[in-house]
């Protein structure tokens, strides 16, 4: 199991060497790229080439990427995107944005793409589930031959809880469809221990963040109510899990030059939390 850091930590800014260098300074060598503009623009191939060079220089490997669920943060025509959206136009935008990320994954050597599960669609839920399957069918046609595993994430909706995700995975005859269990989401919408048990061998990745059971706060472990000492040994002993992704956030906008000390503090606290997990679960 690879301990990874999501670049969601720096979600307010475009990815840069200056930000990324914080990660290896705390002993982490694997990342998940938050694939959404303006943080990461998969259409800017020049910036992507520079990013790959920076990652090599810093000794960082990209294990996974997160597919977009909005078009671009901070723009007047901001839209939430979903692969299950009953609206054909918005769902088409979601697919197009996701395919753009797929097209650049080989530049980084990433082998897992996280996509959000079915949202909250009320009386349109049945149609949304059909649309989601169709979206997955199209993505698998591209991802499976490239060796990319799609990991469907629970997003605090009944249709994306652990048991529903397992049913979805079992309905496909492919090793390239798995689950990304967001433990923070499960702590709000479900029971995270139960969810880990249910997902079992179908887990390929986890999003790791704490909260107090009410809001998706993206806190460091042991700052909220997620039972880490129970969950960590379950996950660490599961050979199916590739990535244990630390998905934190510092959402205070700063003018340049960016003060890196909050990011150092978060990752230092995360490193201590991981030591506590390993020590107290041993």
MARKEDREN-959190 format. One line per 4 residues: number of its first residue (from 1); their letters; for each residue x, z, y of C-alpha. Coordinates in Angstrom, 3 decimals, padded with zeros to 6 digits, always signed. Last residue first. Layout:
// MARKEDREN-959190
NUM	a	X Z Y ~ ...
//
This chain:
// MARKEDREN-959190
282	xxxx	+000.290 +015.724 -002.887 ~ -002.786 +015.587 -000.641 ~ -001.401 +018.067 +001.885 ~ +001.951 +016.343 +002.164
278	xxxx	+000.819 +012.733 +002.186 ~ -001.977 +013.385 +004.645 ~ +000.187 +015.609 +006.849 ~ +002.955 +013.019 +006.956
274	xxxx	+000.372 +010.382 +007.892 ~ -000.950 +012.599 +010.683 ~ +002.576 +013.113 +012.019 ~ +003.069 +009.346 +012.151
270	xxxx	-000.273 +008.999 +013.908 ~ +000.690 +011.606 +016.509 ~ +003.903 +009.674 +017.204 ~ +001.869 +006.469 +017.347
266	xxxx	-000.542 +007.904 +019.915 ~ +002.224 +009.465 +022.028 ~ +004.261 +006.258 +022.089 ~ +001.164 +004.336 +023.139
262	xxxx	+000.448 +006.798 +025.962 ~ +004.140 +006.581 +027.083 ~ +004.145 +002.803 +027.487 ~ +003.353 +002.789 +031.207
258	xxxx	+002.540 -000.848 +031.935 ~ +004.517 -002.483 +034.722 ~ +002.133 -003.928 +035.623 ~ -001.314 -002.602 +036.547
254	xxxx	-002.877 -000.278 +034.019 ~ -006.261 -000.484 +032.293 ~ -007.183 +002.599 +030.269 ~ -008.500 +001.652 +026.846
250	xxxx	-005.957 +003.238 +024.523 ~ -007.208 +002.249 +021.100 ~ -006.435 +003.070 +017.492 ~ -006.760 +000.992 +014.320
246	xxxx	-004.143 +002.257 +011.868 ~ -004.393 -000.253 +009.024 ~ -003.924 +000.896 +005.442 ~ -003.202 -002.525 +003.932
242	xxxx	-002.853 -003.861 +000.397 ~ -005.393 -001.759 -001.503 ~ -006.060 -003.002 -005.047 ~ -003.582 -000.559 -006.598
238	xxxx	-005.775 +002.436 -005.651 ~ -003.630 +005.593 -005.827 ~ -002.980 +005.668 -002.070 ~ -006.685 +005.204 -001.377
234	xxxx	-007.972 +008.141 -003.390 ~ -004.989 +010.241 -002.311 ~ -005.815 +009.530 +001.360 ~ -009.551 +010.192 +001.220
230	xxxx	-009.635 +013.861 +000.297 ~ -006.948 +015.052 +002.700 ~ -008.302 +012.685 +005.345 ~ -011.795 +014.206 +005.550
226	xxxx	-012.944 +012.308 +008.701 ~ -014.063 +014.936 +011.240 ~ -012.082 +014.195 +014.396 ~ -008.564 +014.674 +015.773
222	xxxx	-007.133 +014.928 +012.260 ~ -006.369 +011.196 +012.110 ~ -005.726 +009.509 +015.500 ~ -008.813 +008.520 +017.466
218	xxxx	-010.660 +005.209 +017.429 ~ -013.709 +006.714 +019.205 ~ -016.482 +004.926 +017.320 ~ -019.167 +007.372 +018.438
214	xxxx	-021.181 +010.072 +016.658 ~ -019.260 +011.365 +013.651 ~ -016.500 +013.162 +015.527 ~ -014.057 +010.277 +015.309
210	xxxx	-010.959 +009.250 +013.369 ~ -009.255 +005.942 +012.790 ~ -008.002 +003.959 +009.787 ~ -009.267 +000.484 +009.081
206	xxxx	-008.921 -000.077 +005.359 ~ -007.781 -003.105 +003.382 ~ -008.135 -004.792 -000.001 ~ -010.982 -002.747 -001.421
202	xxxx	-012.881 -004.354 -004.293 ~ -011.250 -002.091 -006.874 ~ -013.073 +000.947 -005.496 ~ -015.720 +000.091 -002.901
198	xxxx	-018.073 +002.795 -004.176 ~ -015.460 +005.550 -004.208 ~ -014.199 +004.697 -000.725 ~ -017.793 +004.676 +000.565
194	xxxx	-018.564 +008.054 -001.001 ~ -015.528 +009.562 +000.707 ~ -016.473 +007.913 +004.012 ~ -020.093 +009.181 +003.957
190	xxxx	-022.257 +006.726 +005.920 ~ -023.006 +005.529 +009.447 ~ -020.706 +007.628 +011.608 ~ -017.896 +008.510 +009.191
186	xxxx	-018.266 +005.072 +007.598 ~ -017.494 +003.428 +010.943 ~ -014.368 +005.555 +011.310 ~ -013.340 +004.735 +007.744
182	xxxx	-013.556 +000.996 +008.296 ~ -013.587 -000.409 +004.778 ~ -012.197 -003.927 +004.516 ~ -013.770 -005.448 +001.441
178	xxxx	-012.868 -008.410 -000.782 ~ -013.419 -012.167 -001.122 ~ -010.422 -014.215 -002.284 ~ -010.569 -013.206 -005.952
174	xxxx	-013.508 -015.593 -006.406 ~ -016.732 -015.701 -008.411 ~ -019.039 -014.531 -005.649 ~ -022.066 -012.273 -006.183
170	xxxx	-019.721 -009.381 -006.969 ~ -018.351 -009.469 -003.409 ~ -021.833 -009.299 -001.894 ~ -022.982 -006.477 -004.145
166	xxxx	-019.822 -004.555 -003.231 ~ -020.553 -005.100 +000.455 ~ -024.133 -003.850 +000.056 ~ -022.891 -000.717 -001.711
162	xxxx	-020.356 +000.001 +001.029 ~ -022.653 -000.366 +004.021 ~ -022.908 -003.752 +005.736 ~ -026.659 -004.365 +005.513
158	xxxx	-027.421 -000.804 +006.640 ~ -025.411 -001.330 +009.844 ~ -022.382 +000.636 +011.006 ~ -019.965 -002.312 +010.914
154	xxxx	-018.658 -002.403 +007.346 ~ -015.900 -005.024 +007.144 ~ -015.722 -008.143 +004.977 ~ -012.167 -008.969 +003.847
150	xxxx	-011.479 -012.676 +003.379 ~ -008.330 -013.224 +001.327 ~ -005.989 -016.032 +002.386 ~ -004.126 -017.920 -000.336
146	xxxx	-004.336 -021.228 +001.542 ~ -006.616 -022.752 -001.109 ~ -008.884 -019.671 -000.759 ~ -009.071 -019.748 +003.036
142	xxxx	-010.509 -023.176 +003.788 ~ -013.341 -023.376 +001.262 ~ -013.679 -019.606 +001.613 ~ -014.551 -020.022 +005.293
138	xxxx	-017.378 -022.456 +004.599 ~ -018.879 -020.302 +001.857 ~ -018.488 -017.182 +004.027 ~ -020.483 -018.827 +006.818
134	xxxx	-023.184 -019.839 +004.326 ~ -023.312 -016.283 +003.035 ~ -023.691 -015.001 +006.591 ~ -026.494 -017.451 +007.332
130	xxxx	-028.410 -016.261 +004.281 ~ -027.923 -012.629 +005.345 ~ -029.111 -013.476 +008.858 ~ -032.229 -015.158 +007.448
126	xxxx	-033.103 -012.016 +005.512 ~ -032.321 -009.830 +008.546 ~ -034.572 -011.663 +011.021 ~ -037.155 -008.846 +011.037
122	xxxx	-034.533 -006.489 +012.439 ~ -031.160 -008.205 +012.969 ~ -028.617 -005.367 +012.786 ~ -025.359 -007.044 +011.840
118	xxxx	-024.040 -008.544 +008.622 ~ -020.338 -007.943 +008.005 ~ -017.437 -008.311 +010.407 ~ -014.514 -010.468 +009.299
114	xxxx	-011.009 -009.305 +008.378 ~ -008.555 -012.047 +007.397 ~ -005.930 -011.109 +004.808 ~ -002.760 -013.057 +003.852
110	xxxx	-000.734 -013.192 +007.080 ~ +002.441 -015.301 +006.905 ~ +002.620 -015.470 +010.692 ~ +002.567 -019.233 +011.165
106	xxxx	+000.295 -019.422 +008.115 ~ -002.375 -017.515 +010.015 ~ -002.613 -020.153 +012.739 ~ -005.441 -022.272 +011.308
102	xxxx	-007.374 -019.233 +010.100 ~ -007.570 -017.968 +013.687 ~ -009.063 -021.236 +014.853 ~ -011.497 -021.111 +011.915
98	xxxx	-012.756 -017.759 +013.171 ~ -013.388 -019.079 +016.676 ~ -015.299 -022.073 +015.289 ~ -017.338 -019.876 +012.954
94	xxxx	-018.305 -017.480 +015.735 ~ -019.196 -020.381 +018.031 ~ -021.412 -021.847 +015.307 ~ -023.106 -018.474 +014.893
90	xxxx	-023.757 -018.446 +018.636 ~ -025.244 -021.941 +018.581 ~ -027.267 -021.472 +015.398 ~ -028.918 -018.249 +016.609
86	xxxx	-029.685 -016.223 +013.481 ~ -026.280 -014.543 +013.926 ~ -024.645 -013.800 +010.587 ~ -021.127 -015.001 +011.409
82	xxxx	-021.411 -012.934 +014.569 ~ -020.238 -013.392 +018.136 ~ -020.877 -011.181 +021.150 ~ -020.817 -013.299 +024.280
78	xxxx	-018.985 -013.090 +027.604 ~ -019.984 -015.938 +029.952 ~ -018.577 -014.228 +033.064 ~ -015.220 -013.517 +031.365
74	xxxx	-013.821 -010.011 +030.787 ~ -013.223 -010.164 +027.040 ~ -013.293 -013.599 +025.481 ~ -015.540 -015.095 +022.804
70	xxxx	-016.605 -011.945 +020.983 ~ -016.501 -011.043 +017.282 ~ -013.135 -012.673 +016.672 ~ -011.451 -012.496 +013.238
66	xxxx	-008.990 -009.678 +012.630 ~ -005.598 -010.623 +011.221 ~ -003.611 -009.267 +008.306 ~ -000.094 -008.617 +007.079
62	xxxx	+001.877 -009.638 +010.154 ~ +005.484 -008.546 +009.703 ~ +007.570 -006.795 +012.360 ~ +011.360 -006.702 +012.420
58	xxxx	+011.502 -006.702 +016.223 ~ +013.389 -010.009 +016.400 ~ +011.028 -011.572 +013.878 ~ +007.994 -010.364 +015.827
54	xxxx	+009.425 -011.740 +019.057 ~ +010.063 -015.125 +017.472 ~ +006.511 -015.234 +016.085 ~ +005.149 -014.275 +019.517
50	xxxx	+007.086 -017.043 +021.232 ~ +005.634 -019.606 +018.839 ~ +002.167 -018.121 +019.407 ~ +002.602 -018.336 +023.176
46	xxxx	+003.486 -022.021 +022.869 ~ +000.571 -022.572 +020.501 ~ -001.946 -021.286 +023.036 ~ -005.163 -022.066 +021.117
42	xxxx	-004.869 -018.908 +019.015 ~ -005.187 -016.778 +022.137 ~ -004.446 -013.122 +021.424 ~ -005.286 -010.284 +023.825
38	xxxx	-007.215 -012.678 +026.099 ~ -008.827 -013.503 +023.758 ~ -009.457 -012.130 +020.298 ~ -007.439 -012.098 +017.090
34	xxxx	-006.533 -008.406 +016.881 ~ -003.308 -008.893 +014.931 ~ -002.755 -006.501 +012.029 ~ +000.761 -005.119 +011.920
30	xxxx	+003.540 -004.214 +009.492 ~ +006.918 -002.586 +010.259 ~ +006.109 +000.950 +011.392 ~ +008.917 +003.450 +011.967
26	xxxx	+007.874 +004.825 +015.327 ~ +010.214 +002.580 +017.330 ~ +008.882 -000.251 +015.187 ~ +005.506 -000.062 +016.999
22	xxxx	+006.618 +000.422 +020.626 ~ +008.393 -002.952 +020.509 ~ +004.983 -004.625 +020.381 ~ +004.104 -003.792 +023.963
18	xxxx	+007.207 -005.253 +025.590 ~ +007.246 -008.157 +023.132 ~ +003.841 -009.212 +024.365 ~ +000.237 -009.354 +023.237
14	xxxx	-002.120 -010.003 +026.135 ~ -003.504 -006.740 +027.427 ~ -006.542 -004.443 +027.195 ~ -006.511 -004.465 +023.378
10	xxxx	-003.127 -002.753 +023.161 ~ -004.008 -000.380 +020.301 ~ -006.135 -003.223 +018.909 ~ -002.685 -004.452 +017.866
6	xxxx	-003.544 -002.891 +014.526 ~ -000.745 -000.878 +012.940 ~ +000.006 -001.181 +009.213 ~ +000.864 +001.195 +006.378
2	xx	+001.386 -001.070 +003.374 ~ +000.000 +000.000 +000.000
//
